[in-house]
Structure formats: structure tokens, C-alpha cells
Amino acid sequence: MKSLFRSLDVSLKPLKLAAIIPSALATVLLLDSAASLLLARNPAIAQTEAGRSLTLRSDVQEANSKTGVITARGNVQINYPARQIQATSAQAQYFSRERRIVLSGNVYVLQQGNSLRGETVTYLIDEGKFVALPDAPKQVESIYLVPEATAAPAPTANSAPFTPQPQFTPAVPVLPRKQPDLAPPLSSPSSPGSR
């Protein structure tokens, strides 16, 4: 592994933030199990760590070794094959210490055929969770692929109809009230002795 990085003249002694090599075209982030970050210039290196690589491409990138924040601006493209995630946005910030990515500006995320659009999307890496916010007054849009049920039971004729309101069952039985009689009394047939 060290021989691969000797040609790049990168020191691997401290693995917190080993080296920062800016590249306007492409930067490959290699995340290891200790959550360290290594930036390399050659995307081919990412192939050796295919299960843990996240590729970040943009027009401009800046990295701060003190904060561990990498900012990418302009035509941002993210590819994270281990989780089948592809994303595009105007800007992205990778917070290596918090292990989160914040995408902003016309964000589009695609994961396993499901898509998400919003103005700002935060991806929490350890939780595998997306949090999306719209640009006011718009809304976030998600499109999910719903798999077909393979052995779903067919509805029977006796099945209860769908009711969008939940069924309410009171804890105390409710007795029916006697309804007031609003109709005038009917005249009774006259008895034979009353005439």
C-alpha cells in the first residue's frame, strides 16, 4: 500500500488527515475503518479500496486540515459505490469528523433506483440517512421504487372495505339514546263504543 503512495510523495504517518492534494478535476476520498481521510490525485487508486471509496468531482475544491472539512463547488458529482449512491449539486461539504456530507444547490440523489431532489440534502454516513430541505416555497421530491409483492394474498369478498378513517372503539360501551318522537300522534281508530 505504501508503494502506491510513494509516487505521490504522500506521508502516511498520521492517519487522521494524512495529506491534502488539491485537484481541480477529481479527488478521491478513501475512508478507512478508523474514519481517517486520505486525499489522492489518481482515481485509479480508489479501485484498490473499492468497498470504501467515495469519489468527489467538482470544478473547485478546498480542504481545511484543521477542521477536516472539504468543500467542493461547481458541477459537483459524488459517487459512493459501496452504498450505490450517486449525487449532483452546485456545492458539497464533507465533514470528515462528523462523517456527514451536506449537498446544496439543486441537489439530486440517486440510490438503488430511488431518487431525491431538494435544495439542501444532508447525508449522515454512519446512519445511512438522508435529510432533505426544500427551497421556499418549493417542496422536496422523492421517487421510490416499490417492489411488486410476490405472494400477496388476494382480497376476498368478505374482506372489510378500505376506510381512510381509523376505526374507533370506545373503552366504555355507548348505549343508544332514545330518539324523541317528532311526528304527531296518529289518531287511533275509534272504538265501537265511542261513537
Backbone as JSON Lines, residues from 0, in Angstrom:
{"i":0,"aa":"M","n":[0.83,-1.19,0.0],"ca":[0.0,0.0,0.0],"c":[0.87,1.25,0.0]}
{"i":1,"aa":"K","n":[1.99,1.22,0.79],"ca":[2.86,2.38,0.82],"c":[3.5,2.64,-0.53]}
{"i":2,"aa":"S","n":[3.8,1.58,-1.29],"ca":[4.44,1.77,-2.58],"c":[3.54,2.54,-3.54]}
{"i":3,"aa":"L","n":[2.24,2.39,-3.41],"ca":[1.32,3.15,-4.26],"c":[1.42,4.64,-3.98]}
{"i":4,"aa":"F","n":[1.65,5.02,-2.73],"ca":[1.65,6.42,-2.36],"c":[3.03,7.07,-2.44]}
{"i":5,"aa":"R","n":[4.09,6.26,-2.6],"ca":[5.43,6.85,-2.72],"c":[5.52,7.71,-3.96]}
{"i":6,"aa":"S","n":[4.91,7.27,-5.06],"ca":[4.96,8.05,-6.29],"c":[4.22,9.38,-6.13]}
{"i":7,"aa":"L","n":[3.28,9.44,-5.2],"ca":[2.55,10.69,-4.96],"c":[3.23,11.55,-3.91]}
{"i":8,"aa":"D","n":[4.3,11.02,-3.29],"ca":[5.02,11.73,-2.25],"c":[4.1,12.12,-1.11]}
{"i":9,"aa":"V","n":[3.34,11.16,-0.6],"ca":[2.39,11.39,0.48],"c":[2.86,10.63,1.71]}
{"i":10,"aa":"S","n":[2.93,11.27,2.83],"ca":[3.31,10.63,4.08],"c":[2.09,9.99,4.71]}
{"i":11,"aa":"L","n":[2.19,8.74,5.14],"ca":[1.07,8.03,5.74],"c":[1.22,7.9,7.25]}
{"i":12,"aa":"K","n":[2.14,8.65,7.88],"ca":[2.36,8.52,9.33],"c":[1.1,8.85,10.12]}
{"i":13,"aa":"P","n":[0.58,10.06,10.11],"ca":[-0.67,10.31,10.85],"c":[-1.86,10.02,9.95]}
{"i":14,"aa":"L","n":[-2.72,9.11,10.38],"ca":[-3.86,8.75,9.54],"c":[-5.12,9.56,9.84]}
{"i":15,"aa":"K","n":[-5.06,10.57,10.67],"ca":[-6.23,11.42,10.9],"c":[-6.56,12.17,9.61]}
{"i":16,"aa":"L","n":[-5.63,12.96,9.16],"ca":[-5.77,13.66,7.88],"c":[-4.4,13.59,7.24]}
{"i":17,"aa":"A","n":[-4.13,12.52,6.51],"ca":[-2.79,12.2,6.05],"c":[-2.21,13.25,5.13]}
{"i":18,"aa":"A","n":[-2.94,13.64,4.11],"ca":[-2.39,14.6,3.16],"c":[-3.52,15.24,2.39]}
{"i":19,"aa":"I","n":[-3.26,16.43,1.92],"ca":[-4.26,17.11,1.09],"c":[-3.57,17.5,-0.21]}
{"i":20,"aa":"I","n":[-4.04,16.97,-1.29],"ca":[-3.5,17.28,-2.6],"c":[-4.66,17.83,-3.42]}
{"i":21,"aa":"P","n":[-4.74,19.15,-3.58],"ca":[-5.87,19.7,-4.32],"c":[-5.82,19.3,-5.79]}
{"i":22,"aa":"S","n":[-6.97,19.11,-6.34],"ca":[-7.1,18.77,-7.75],"c":[-8.38,19.4,-8.26]}
{"i":23,"aa":"A","n":[-8.3,20.18,-9.3],"ca":[-9.49,20.84,-9.82],"c":[-10.4,19.89,-10.57]}
{"i":24,"aa":"L","n":[-9.87,18.78,-11.05],"ca":[-10.7,17.87,-11.84],"c":[-11.33,16.77,-11.01]}
{"i":25,"aa":"A","n":[-10.55,16.11,-10.19],"ca":[-11.12,14.98,-9.43],"c":[-10.33,14.76,-8.16]}
{"i":26,"aa":"T","n":[-11.04,14.36,-7.14],"ca":[-10.42,13.99,-5.87],"c":[-11.12,12.75,-5.39]}
{"i":27,"aa":"V","n":[-10.35,11.83,-4.9],"ca":[-10.92,10.58,-4.41],"c":[-10.72,10.54,-2.91]}
{"i":28,"aa":"L","n":[-11.79,10.31,-2.2],"ca":[-11.72,10.21,-0.75],"c":[-11.73,8.75,-0.37]}
{"i":29,"aa":"L","n":[-10.72,8.33,0.36],"ca":[-10.68,6.95,0.82],"c":[-10.98,6.95,2.3]}
{"i":30,"aa":"L","n":[-12.05,6.28,2.68],"ca":[-12.45,6.23,4.08],"c":[-12.1,4.86,4.62]}
{"i":31,"aa":"D","n":[-11.28,4.82,5.68],"ca":[-10.97,3.53,6.24],"c":[-11.79,3.3,7.5]}
{"i":32,"aa":"S","n":[-11.63,2.15,8.08],"ca":[-12.46,1.79,9.23],"c":[-12.22,2.69,10.43]}
{"i":33,"aa":"A","n":[-11.08,3.36,10.51],"ca":[-10.8,4.28,11.62],"c":[-11.31,5.68,11.32]}
{"i":34,"aa":"A","n":[-12.07,5.83,10.25],"ca":[-12.66,7.11,9.83],"c":[-11.6,8.14,9.48]}
{"i":35,"aa":"S","n":[-10.44,7.68,9.03],"ca":[-9.43,8.64,8.6],"c":[-9.7,9.04,7.16]}
{"i":36,"aa":"L","n":[-9.04,10.08,6.75],"ca":[-9.28,10.64,5.43],"c":[-7.96,10.77,4.7]}
{"i":37,"aa":"L","n":[-7.94,10.36,3.45],"ca":[-6.76,10.5,2.63],"c":[-7.2,11.01,1.27]}
{"i":38,"aa":"L","n":[-6.61,12.06,0.82],"ca":[-6.94,12.6,-0.49],"c":[-5.83,12.19,-1.47]}
{"i":39,"aa":"A","n":[-6.22,11.69,-2.6],"ca":[-5.25,11.27,-3.61],"c":[-5.63,11.86,-4.95]}
{"i":40,"aa":"R","n":[-4.64,12.03,-5.81],"ca":[-4.87,12.67,-7.1],"c":[-5.39,11.68,-8.14]}
{"i":41,"aa":"N","n":[-5.06,10.43,-8.06],"ca":[-5.34,9.46,-9.1],"c":[-6.58,8.62,-8.78]}
{"i":42,"aa":"P","n":[-7.67,8.72,-9.57],"ca":[-8.86,7.91,-9.31],"c":[-8.6,6.42,-9.38]}
{"i":43,"aa":"A","n":[-7.56,5.98,-10.07],"ca":[-7.26,4.55,-10.16],"c":[-6.93,3.97,-8.79]}
{"i":44,"aa":"I","n":[-6.38,4.77,-7.9],"ca":[-6.06,4.29,-6.55],"c":[-7.32,3.88,-5.82]}
{"i":45,"aa":"A","n":[-8.4,4.54,-6.1],"ca":[-9.67,4.21,-5.44],"c":[-10.12,2.8,-5.78]}
{"i":46,"aa":"Q","n":[-9.69,2.27,-6.9],"ca":[-10.09,0.93,-7.29],"c":[-9.54,-0.12,-6.32]}
{"i":47,"aa":"T","n":[-8.4,0.15,-5.68],"ca":[-7.86,-0.81,-4.73],"c":[-8.66,-0.84,-3.44]}
{"i":48,"aa":"E","n":[-9.38,0.22,-3.16],"ca":[-10.2,0.33,-1.96],"c":[-11.67,0.49,-2.36]}
{"i":49,"aa":"A","n":[-12.12,-0.27,-3.35],"ca":[-13.44,-0.08,-3.95],"c":[-14.58,-0.12,-2.95]}
{"i":50,"aa":"G","n":[-14.47,-0.92,-1.91],"ca":[-15.57,-1.03,-0.96],"c":[-15.74,0.18,-0.07]}
{"i":51,"aa":"R","n":[-14.69,1.02,0.04],"ca":[-14.76,2.13,0.97],"c":[-14.53,3.47,0.31]}
{"i":52,"aa":"S","n":[-14.54,3.56,-0.99],"ca":[-14.2,4.82,-1.65],"c":[-15.44,5.65,-1.95]}
{"i":53,"aa":"L","n":[-15.24,6.96,-1.89],"ca":[-16.25,7.92,-2.26],"c":[-15.56,8.89,-3.21]}
{"i":54,"aa":"T","n":[-16.03,8.99,-4.44],"ca":[-15.41,9.86,-5.42],"c":[-16.16,11.18,-5.46]}
{"i":55,"aa":"L","n":[-15.41,12.27,-5.37],"ca":[-15.97,13.62,-5.38],"c":[-15.32,14.39,-6.51]}
{"i":56,"aa":"R","n":[-16.14,14.84,-7.47],"ca":[-15.64,15.62,-8.6],"c":[-16.32,16.98,-8.58]}
{"i":57,"aa":"S","n":[-15.56,18.03,-8.92],"ca":[-16.13,19.38,-8.98],"c":[-15.16,20.29,-9.72]}
{"i":58,"aa":"D","n":[-15.63,21.51,-9.99],"ca":[-14.77,22.49,-10.66],"c":[-13.66,22.98,-9.72]}
{"i":59,"aa":"V","n":[-14.0,23.22,-8.45],"ca":[-13.06,23.74,-7.47],"c":[-13.24,23.0,-6.16]}
{"i":60,"aa":"Q","n":[-12.13,22.69,-5.48],"ca":[-12.21,22.04,-4.17],"c":[-11.22,22.7,-3.21]}
{"i":61,"aa":"E","n":[-11.66,22.81,-1.96],"ca":[-10.81,23.35,-0.9],"c":[-10.88,22.39,0.28]}
{"i":62,"aa":"A","n":[-9.76,22.22,0.96],"ca":[-9.73,21.34,2.13],"c":[-9.06,22.06,3.28]}
{"i":63,"aa":"N","n":[-9.61,21.91,4.47],"ca":[-9.05,22.52,5.67],"c":[-8.58,21.39,6.58]}
{"i":64,"aa":"S","n":[-7.26,21.28,6.76],"ca":[-6.73,20.18,7.56],"c":[-7.01,20.34,9.04]}
{"i":65,"aa":"K","n":[-7.24,21.56,9.5],"ca":[-7.55,21.78,10.92],"c":[-8.97,21.35,11.27]}
{"i":66,"aa":"T","n":[-9.92,21.68,10.41],"ca":[-11.32,21.34,10.69],"c":[-11.74,20.0,10.09]}
{"i":67,"aa":"G","n":[-10.98,19.51,9.11],"ca":[-11.35,18.27,8.44],"c":[-12.51,18.44,7.48]}
{"i":68,"aa":"V","n":[-12.75,19.68,7.02],"ca":[-13.86,19.96,6.11],"c":[-13.33,20.15,4.7]}
{"i":69,"aa":"I","n":[-13.95,19.45,3.76],"ca":[-13.62,19.58,2.34],"c":[-14.82,20.21,1.66]}
{"i":70,"aa":"T","n":[-14.6,21.29,0.92],"ca":[-15.67,21.99,0.22],"c":[-15.44,21.87,-1.28]}
{"i":71,"aa":"A","n":[-16.46,21.44,-2.0],"ca":[-16.4,21.32,-3.45],"c":[-17.46,22.25,-4.04]}
{"i":72,"aa":"R","n":[-17.08,23.0,-5.09],"ca":[-18.02,23.94,-5.72],"c":[-18.01,23.77,-7.23]}
{"i":73,"aa":"G","n":[-19.19,23.92,-7.81],"ca":[-19.32,23.9,-9.26],"c":[-19.41,22.51,-9.84]}
{"i":74,"aa":"N","n":[-20.57,22.18,-10.38],"ca":[-20.8,20.88,-11.05],"c":[-20.34,19.7,-10.19]}
{"i":75,"aa":"V","n":[-20.77,19.67,-8.96],"ca":[-20.35,18.63,-8.02],"c":[-20.99,17.3,-8.4]}
{"i":76,"aa":"Q","n":[-20.18,16.25,-8.42],"ca":[-20.65,14.89,-8.67],"c":[-20.06,13.99,-7.6]}
{"i":77,"aa":"I","n":[-20.92,13.19,-6.98],"ca":[-20.47,12.25,-5.95],"c":[-20.86,10.85,-6.37]}
{"i":78,"aa":"N","n":[-19.92,9.92,-6.22],"ca":[-20.19,8.52,-6.49],"c":[-19.69,7.71,-5.29]}
{"i":79,"aa":"Y","n":[-20.6,6.96,-4.67],"ca":[-20.28,6.15,-3.49],"c":[-20.77,4.74,-3.78]}
{"i":80,"aa":"P","n":[-19.98,3.93,-4.51],"ca":[-20.43,2.61,-4.96],"c":[-20.78,1.65,-3.83]}
{"i":81,"aa":"A","n":[-20.13,1.75,-2.69],"ca":[-20.41,0.82,-1.59],"c":[-21.86,0.91,-1.14]}
{"i":82,"aa":"R","n":[-22.46,2.08,-1.28],"ca":[-23.86,2.27,-0.88],"c":[-24.75,2.59,-2.08]}
{"i":83,"aa":"Q","n":[-24.22,2.42,-3.27],"ca":[-24.94,2.64,-4.52],"c":[-25.57,4.04,-4.56]}
{"i":84,"aa":"I","n":[-24.77,5.05,-4.21],"ca":[-25.25,6.43,-4.19],"c":[-24.53,7.23,-5.27]}
{"i":85,"aa":"Q","n":[-25.32,7.98,-6.04],"ca":[-24.8,8.95,-6.98],"c":[-25.53,10.25,-6.69]}
{"i":86,"aa":"A","n":[-24.82,11.37,-6.73],"ca":[-25.45,12.65,-6.42],"c":[-24.81,13.76,-7.24]}
{"i":87,"aa":"T","n":[-25.61,14.8,-7.51],"ca":[-25.11,16.01,-8.15],"c":[-25.65,17.21,-7.38]}
{"i":88,"aa":"S","n":[-24.87,18.3,-7.39],"ca":[-25.29,19.53,-6.73],"c":[-24.38,20.66,-7.17]}
{"i":89,"aa":"A","n":[-24.7,21.88,-6.73],"ca":[-23.84,23.03,-7.02],"c":[-22.66,23.08,-6.05]}
{"i":90,"aa":"Q","n":[-22.88,22.61,-4.8],"ca":[-21.83,22.64,-3.79],"c":[-21.97,21.43,-2.87]}
{"i":91,"aa":"A","n":[-20.86,20.97,-2.33],"ca":[-20.88,19.89,-1.34],"c":[-19.82,20.16,-0.3]}
{"i":92,"aa":"Q","n":[-20.14,19.81,0.94],"ca":[-19.16,19.89,2.02],"c":[-19.12,18.55,2.72]}
{"i":93,"aa":"Y","n":[-17.91,18.01,2.85],"ca":[-17.72,16.75,3.55],"c":[-17.08,17.06,4.89]}
{"i":94,"aa":"F","n":[-17.79,16.73,5.97],"ca":[-17.3,16.93,7.33],"c":[-16.75,15.59,7.8]}
{"i":95,"aa":"S","n":[-15.44,15.41,7.69],"ca":[-14.83,14.11,7.96],"c":[-14.96,13.7,9.42]}
{"i":96,"aa":"R","n":[-14.91,14.64,10.34],"ca":[-15.0,14.28,11.76],"c":[-16.42,13.89,12.16]}
{"i":97,"aa":"E","n":[-17.41,14.56,11.61],"ca":[-18.81,14.22,11.91],"c":[-19.34,13.13,10.99]}
{"i":98,"aa":"R","n":[-18.58,12.81,9.96],"ca":[-18.96,11.8,8.96],"c":[-20.32,12.12,8.35]}
{"i":99,"aa":"R","n":[-20.4,13.32,7.76],"ca":[-21.61,13.74,7.07],"c":[-21.23,14.55,5.85]}
{"i":100,"aa":"I","n":[-22.14,14.54,4.87],"ca":[-21.95,15.29,3.64],"c":[-23.16,16.19,3.49]}
{"i":101,"aa":"V","n":[-22.93,17.48,3.24],"ca":[-24.02,18.43,3.03],"c":[-23.95,18.9,1.58]}
{"i":102,"aa":"L","n":[-24.98,18.57,0.82],"ca":[-25.08,18.98,-0.58],"c":[-26.05,20.15,-0.65]}
{"i":103,"aa":"S","n":[-25.73,21.17,-1.45],"ca":[-26.64,22.31,-1.57],"c":[-26.66,22.82,-3.0]}
{"i":104,"aa":"G","n":[-27.8,23.39,-3.37],"ca":[-27.98,23.95,-4.7],"c":[-28.41,22.92,-5.72]}
{"i":105,"aa":"N","n":[-29.72,22.82,-5.95],"ca":[-30.28,21.92,-6.97],"c":[-29.74,20.49,-6.81]}
{"i":106,"aa":"V","n":[-29.98,19.91,-5.66],"ca":[-29.43,18.59,-5.31],"c":[-30.28,17.47,-5.91]}
{"i":107,"aa":"Y","n":[-29.61,16.49,-6.49],"ca":[-30.27,15.29,-6.99],"c":[-29.47,14.09,-6.48]}
{"i":108,"aa":"V","n":[-30.16,13.17,-5.79],"ca":[-29.51,11.97,-5.25],"c":[-30.22,10.75,-5.82]}
{"i":109,"aa":"L","n":[-29.45,9.76,-6.24],"ca":[-29.99,8.51,-6.77],"c":[-29.36,7.37,-5.99]}
{"i":110,"aa":"Q","n":[-30.2,6.51,-5.42],"ca":[-29.71,5.35,-4.68],"c":[-30.61,4.17,-4.98]}
{"i":111,"aa":"Q","n":[-30.06,3.15,-5.61],"ca":[-30.76,1.91,-5.93],"c":[-32.09,2.18,-6.65]}
{"i":112,"aa":"G","n":[-32.1,3.14,-7.57],"ca":[-33.3,3.45,-8.34],"c":[-34.22,4.45,-7.68]}
{"i":113,"aa":"N","n":[-34.05,4.72,-6.4],"ca":[-34.85,5.72,-5.69],"c":[-34.15,7.07,-5.83]}
{"i":114,"aa":"S","n":[-34.94,8.14,-5.99],"ca":[-34.33,9.45,-6.18],"c":[-34.89,10.47,-5.2]}
{"i":115,"aa":"L","n":[-34.1,11.52,-4.99],"ca":[-34.44,12.58,-4.05],"c":[-33.96,13.9,-4.63]}
{"i":116,"aa":"R","n":[-34.85,14.9,-4.64],"ca":[-34.5,16.25,-5.11],"c":[-34.82,17.25,-4.02]}
{"i":117,"aa":"G","n":[-33.92,18.21,-3.83],"ca":[-34.15,19.26,-2.85],"c":[-33.1,20.33,-3.0]}
{"i":118,"aa":"E","n":[-33.24,21.39,-2.23],"ca":[-32.26,22.47,-2.28],"c":[-31.04,22.13,-1.42]}
{"i":119,"aa":"T","n":[-31.28,21.49,-0.27],"ca":[-30.19,21.07,0.62],"c":[-30.45,19.65,1.09]}
{"i":120,"aa":"V","n":[-29.48,18.78,0.94],"ca":[-29.6,17.39,1.4],"c":[-28.37,17.06,2.23]}
{"i":121,"aa":"T","n":[-28.6,16.56,3.44],"ca":[-27.52,16.14,4.32],"c":[-27.53,14.62,4.38]}
{"i":122,"aa":"Y","n":[-26.38,14.0,4.15],"ca":[-26.26,12.54,4.23],"c":[-25.42,12.2,5.46]}
{"i":123,"aa":"L","n":[-26.02,11.48,6.39],"ca":[-25.33,11.03,7.6],"c":[-24.75,9.65,7.3]}
{"i":124,"aa":"I","n":[-23.47,9.58,7.11],"ca":[-22.8,8.37,6.62],"c":[-23.01,7.18,7.54]}
{"i":125,"aa":"D","n":[-22.77,7.33,8.84],"ca":[-22.88,6.2,9.76],"c":[-24.3,5.68,9.89]}
{"i":126,"aa":"E","n":[-25.29,6.57,9.75],"ca":[-26.69,6.16,9.87],"c":[-27.28,5.75,8.52]}
{"i":127,"aa":"G","n":[-26.62,6.11,7.42],"ca":[-27.16,5.82,6.1],"c":[-28.46,6.58,5.87]}
{"i":128,"aa":"K","n":[-28.55,7.79,6.39],"ca":[-29.8,8.55,6.4],"c":[-29.64,9.86,5.64]}
{"i":129,"aa":"F","n":[-30.67,10.21,4.84],"ca":[-30.72,11.48,4.14],"c":[-31.71,12.4,4.84]}
{"i":130,"aa":"V","n":[-31.37,13.68,4.95],"ca":[-32.29,14.7,5.46],"c":[-32.34,15.78,4.39]}
{"i":131,"aa":"A","n":[-33.53,16.0,3.8],"ca":[-33.66,16.92,2.68],"c":[-34.53,18.11,3.05]}
{"i":132,"aa":"L","n":[-34.13,19.29,2.59],"ca":[-34.89,20.52,2.8],"c":[-35.13,21.19,1.46]}
{"i":133,"aa":"P","n":[-36.32,21.78,1.27],"ca":[-36.6,22.45,0.01],"c":[-36.16,23.91,0.04]}
{"i":134,"aa":"D","n":[-36.19,24.53,-1.12],"ca":[-36.02,25.97,-1.23],"c":[-37.43,26.55,-1.16]}
{"i":135,"aa":"A","n":[-37.7,27.46,-0.23],"ca":[-39.06,28.01,-0.06],"c":[-39.49,28.69,-1.35]}
{"i":136,"aa":"P","n":[-40.67,28.57,-1.8],"ca":[-41.84,27.85,-1.3],"c":[-41.99,26.46,-1.93]}
{"i":137,"aa":"K","n":[-40.92,25.91,-2.45],"ca":[-40.99,24.6,-3.11],"c":[-41.05,23.47,-2.09]}
{"i":138,"aa":"Q","n":[-41.08,22.24,-2.6],"ca":[-41.1,21.06,-1.74],"c":[-39.98,20.12,-2.15]}
{"i":139,"aa":"V","n":[-39.68,19.19,-1.28],"ca":[-38.73,18.12,-1.57],"c":[-39.48,17.08,-2.39]}
{"i":140,"aa":"E","n":[-38.8,16.47,-3.36],"ca":[-39.44,15.44,-4.18],"c":[-38.67,14.14,-4.04]}
{"i":141,"aa":"S","n":[-39.38,13.07,-3.75],"ca":[-38.78,11.74,-3.66],"c":[-39.54,10.8,-4.57]}
{"i":142,"aa":"I","n":[-38.83,9.95,-5.25],"ca":[-39.45,8.92,-6.08],"c":[-38.87,7.59,-5.63]}
{"i":143,"aa":"Y","n":[-39.74,6.7,-5.19],"ca":[-39.32,5.4,-4.67],"c":[-39.82,4.29,-5.57]}
{"i":144,"aa":"L","n":[-38.99,3.3,-5.78],"ca":[-39.4,2.1,-6.49],"c":[-40.04,1.17,-5.48]}
{"i":145,"aa":"V","n":[-41.26,0.78,-5.75],"ca":[-41.98,-0.12,-4.85],"c":[-41.99,-1.49,-5.5]}
{"i":146,"aa":"P","n":[-41.34,-2.47,-4.88],"ca":[-41.3,-3.81,-5.48],"c":[-42.68,-4.45,-5.47]}
{"i":147,"aa":"E","n":[-42.92,-5.25,-6.48],"ca":[-44.18,-5.99,-6.55],"c":[-44.19,-7.07,-5.49]}
{"i":148,"aa":"A","n":[-45.34,-7.28,-4.89],"ca":[-45.48,-8.35,-3.9],"c":[-45.48,-9.68,-4.65]}
{"i":149,"aa":"T","n":[-44.69,-10.63,-4.18],"ca":[-44.57,-11.9,-4.88],"c":[-45.69,-12.86,-4.52]}
{"i":150,"aa":"A","n":[-46.04,-12.96,-3.26],"ca":[-47.07,-13.91,-2.84],"c":[-48.09,-13.22,-1.94]}
{"i":151,"aa":"A","n":[-48.57,-12.09,-2.38],"ca":[-49.56,-11.37,-1.57],"c":[-50.9,-12.07,-1.68]}
{"i":152,"aa":"P","n":[-51.6,-12.25,-0.57],"ca":[-52.91,-12.9,-0.63],"c":[-53.9,-12.01,-1.37]}
{"i":153,"aa":"A","n":[-54.71,-12.65,-2.19],"ca":[-55.72,-11.92,-2.94],"c":[-56.85,-11.51,-1.99]}
{"i":154,"aa":"P","n":[-57.43,-10.33,-2.18],"ca":[-58.54,-9.93,-1.32],"c":[-59.74,-10.83,-1.53]}
{"i":155,"aa":"T","n":[-60.43,-11.11,-0.45],"ca":[-61.62,-11.96,-0.54],"c":[-62.86,-11.1,-0.56]}
{"i":156,"aa":"A","n":[-63.98,-11.71,-0.92],"ca":[-65.24,-10.98,-0.98],"c":[-65.69,-10.55,0.41]}
{"i":157,"aa":"N","n":[-65.26,-11.26,1.44],"ca":[-65.67,-10.95,2.81],"c":[-64.79,-9.88,3.46]}
{"i":158,"aa":"S","n":[-63.7,-9.48,2.79],"ca":[-62.79,-8.54,3.44],"c":[-63.46,-7.19,3.62]}
{"i":159,"aa":"A","n":[-63.1,-6.54,4.7],"ca":[-63.7,-5.24,5.02],"c":[-63.22,-4.21,4.02]}
{"i":160,"aa":"P","n":[-64.07,-3.28,3.65],"ca":[-63.66,-2.24,2.7],"c":[-62.64,-1.31,3.34]}
{"i":161,"aa":"F","n":[-61.84,-0.7,2.49],"ca":[-60.84,0.25,2.97],"c":[-61.54,1.49,3.49]}
{"i":162,"aa":"T","n":[-61.19,1.9,4.7],"ca":[-61.72,3.14,5.26],"c":[-60.54,4.0,5.67]}
{"i":163,"aa":"P","n":[-60.41,5.18,5.1],"ca":[-59.26,6.01,5.44],"c":[-59.29,6.52,6.87]}
{"i":164,"aa":"Q","n":[-60.46,6.55,7.52],"ca":[-60.56,6.97,8.91],"c":[-60.31,5.77,9.81]}
{"i":165,"aa":"P","n":[-59.56,5.93,10.87],"ca":[-59.35,4.8,11.78],"c":[-60.64,4.43,12.49]}
{"i":166,"aa":"Q","n":[-60.76,3.16,12.75],"ca":[-61.93,2.68,13.47],"c":[-61.76,3.04,14.94]}
{"i":167,"aa":"F","n":[-62.82,3.57,15.55],"ca":[-62.77,3.98,16.94],"c":[-63.63,3.04,17.75]}
{"i":168,"aa":"T","n":[-63.05,2.44,18.76],"ca":[-63.79,1.58,19.67],"c":[-63.68,2.2,21.05]}
{"i":169,"aa":"P","n":[-64.8,2.71,21.6],"ca":[-64.73,3.35,22.91],"c":[-64.45,2.32,24.0]}
{"i":170,"aa":"A","n":[-63.8,2.77,25.05],"ca":[-63.5,1.89,26.18],"c":[-64.76,1.57,26.98]}
{"i":171,"aa":"V","n":[-65.7,2.51,27.04],"ca":[-66.96,2.31,27.75],"c":[-68.04,2.13,26.7]}
{"i":172,"aa":"P","n":[-68.87,1.1,26.82],"ca":[-69.91,0.91,25.81],"c":[-70.86,2.1,25.78]}
{"i":173,"aa":"V","n":[-71.2,2.49,24.59],"ca":[-72.13,3.6,24.41],"c":[-73.5,3.01,24.12]}
{"i":174,"aa":"L","n":[-74.48,3.36,24.95],"ca":[-75.84,2.86,24.76],"c":[-76.58,3.79,23.8]}
{"i":175,"aa":"P","n":[-77.43,3.22,22.96],"ca":[-78.17,4.09,22.04],"c":[-79.15,4.96,22.81]}
{"i":176,"aa":"R","n":[-79.27,6.19,22.39],"ca":[-80.23,7.1,23.02],"c":[-81.59,6.93,22.38]}
{"i":177,"aa":"K","n":[-82.6,7.17,23.17],"ca":[-83.96,7.13,22.64],"c":[-84.17,8.44,21.9]}
{"i":178,"aa":"Q","n":[-84.57,8.31,20.67],"ca":[-84.81,9.47,19.84],"c":[-86.17,10.07,20.18]}
{"i":179,"aa":"P","n":[-86.27,11.39,20.28],"ca":[-87.59,11.98,20.55],"c":[-88.52,11.75,19.38]}
{"i":180,"aa":"D","n":[-89.77,11.57,19.69],"ca":[-90.78,11.34,18.67],"c":[-91.25,12.69,18.16]}
{"i":181,"aa":"L","n":[-90.89,13.05,16.95],"ca":[-91.22,14.35,16.4],"c":[-92.5,14.33,15.57]}
{"i":182,"aa":"A","n":[-93.0,13.17,15.24],"ca":[-94.22,13.09,14.42],"c":[-95.44,13.24,15.32]}
{"i":183,"aa":"P","n":[-96.47,13.89,14.83],"ca":[-97.69,13.99,15.64],"c":[-98.3,12.61,15.83]}
{"i":184,"aa":"P","n":[-98.94,12.39,16.95],"ca":[-99.53,11.07,17.18],"c":[-100.61,10.79,16.16]}
{"i":185,"aa":"L","n":[-100.63,9.57,15.73],"ca":[-101.67,9.16,14.78],"c":[-102.98,8.98,15.54]}
{"i":186,"aa":"S","n":[-104.03,9.38,14.9],"ca":[-105.33,9.17,15.57],"c":[-105.63,7.7,15.58]}
{"i":187,"aa":"S","n":[-106.06,7.25,16.72],"ca":[-106.33,5.83,16.85],"c":[-107.72,5.55,16.29]}
{"i":188,"aa":"P","n":[-107.88,4.38,15.76],"ca":[-109.23,4.06,15.26],"c":[-110.22,4.12,16.41]}
{"i":189,"aa":"S","n":[-111.3,4.6,16.11],"ca":[-112.31,4.76,17.16],"c":[-112.85,3.42,17.6]}
{"i":190,"aa":"S","n":[-113.06,3.36,18.87],"ca":[-113.6,2.13,19.4],"c":[-115.09,2.09,19.15]}
{"i":191,"aa":"P","n":[-115.69,0.93,19.08],"ca":[-117.1,0.85,18.74],"c":[-117.99,1.58,19.73]}
{"i":192,"aa":"G","n":[-117.57,1.74,20.93],"ca":[-118.45,2.37,21.9],"c":[-118.27,3.87,21.98]}
{"i":193,"aa":"S","n":[-117.3,4.42,21.29],"ca":[-117.05,5.85,21.42],"c":[-117.89,6.67,20.47]}
{"i":194,"aa":"R","n":[-118.59,6.16,19.55],"ca":[-119.39,6.94,18.63],"c":[-120.73,7.04,19.11]}
